[in-house]
Amino acid sequence: MKKTNKIIIAIDGFSSTGKSTLAKHIAKKLEYIYVDTGAMYRAVSLYAMQNNLISKNSFLKDTLISKLPNIELEFKYNEKLGFAEMFLNGENVENKIRSIEVSNMVSKVAAVSEVREKLVEQQQKMGRKKGVVMDGRDIGTVVFPDAELKIFMLATADKRAKRRFKEMTDDGKNISYQAVLKNVTQRDFIDTTRKDSPLIMAEDAIAIDNSDLNVNETFNKVYTYVKQRINLNK
Ligand code: DC
């Protein structure tokens, strides 16, 4: 591929809109680094669960804040999988962080400003040299407000829950569609109404509603914008 100036591509939006599939695909095509920031919030949530700091009815927020210096997060590239996996204090937690239990806790943890501060700092470091595709909720608004391309993904809650349900059952997880739908709508609510860095579309972002688009159609649509931004002909 012709060498071009590297840019930062921010992909934000609602949960289960296919942000990570899209971001991985773009990163592969451009030979950029892909960063899944949701995985980082999930890993901190897993830490809180493993240390009994959070459960359905309680959250020892201040204790979690005091333990933040003990939480080491690292992405390690897996050749076979073709993407980086999340490590929490040296342990590969890529699978554990995708459970419904973690999904049910993560929005609460992601609402804590001190957690966000730590993770945002780490994310900004990862993007210092550009050439990254980063997906999350606040990438275009907080982490990289000057990103050269900002995409904001949305789709109906029903379509998103159906996709997530299929993914989870294909993965062998025992879960009902209703439980997935409930998780999706609850997370939408907490993510959009939290005080610190709520999920909102940056003014200069391009909205993509993929309720009726498949993975390839979504990619093709977004890749047109990518090519415009980096003056690529192919
Ligand atoms: O993208 P995901 O579903 O794996 O993200 C998990 C949660 O983390 C999501 O409910 C909101 C939170 N999150 C966030 O607050 N900011 C980000 N940049 C990424 C994720």
Residues whose N, C-alpha, C, O or C-beta is under 5 A from the ligand:
A	BS01	DC	S15 T37 G38 A39 Y41 V106 S107 A110 D135 G136 R137 D138 R187 D191
